[in-house]
Amino acid sequence: MAIHPVTHAKNIAAALIRETRAAGWVRAKFEIRPDGSVTIDAGMTDPEGGDDFLSTDLRMGK
């Protein structure tokens, strides 16, 4: 019995998630399409936000 392309892609994504967690990666995002193709967005750091404020800079008043 042949494995469906989506099932195969899910198995690959699950294995990659396990490996990225074991390696200490901060984020890993996988998109699995109906045709079985997979898009991976992974990185060792979080994507930067739109602001560069530190909590100490967020003072109210004078």
Secondary structure, DSSP 4 states (H G I P E B T S, - for coil): -PPPHHHHHHHHHHHHHHHHHHHT-SEEEEEE-TTS-EEEEEESSPPP-S----GGG-----
